[in-house]
C-alpha cells in the first residue's frame, strides 16, 4: 500500500546553485528482483551537480 500526503509540505529552494547548473543523469533501476535486463527495469533521471558547484548550496 502506498499513501501520499500533500498537506503541510515543505520545499527547499537552493539559491546558491542555479537550475541550469544541473545536468540530467540517467540511472538504471533493476527493479525489485535486482536483475538488470528483466521486465521490471526502468530508467530514472536524476540531476547531477557539477563539481564547481559543491559547497555553494544555500537552501531556504
Helices and strands as residue ranges (DSSP letters): G 19-21, E 23-29, E 42-48, G 51-53
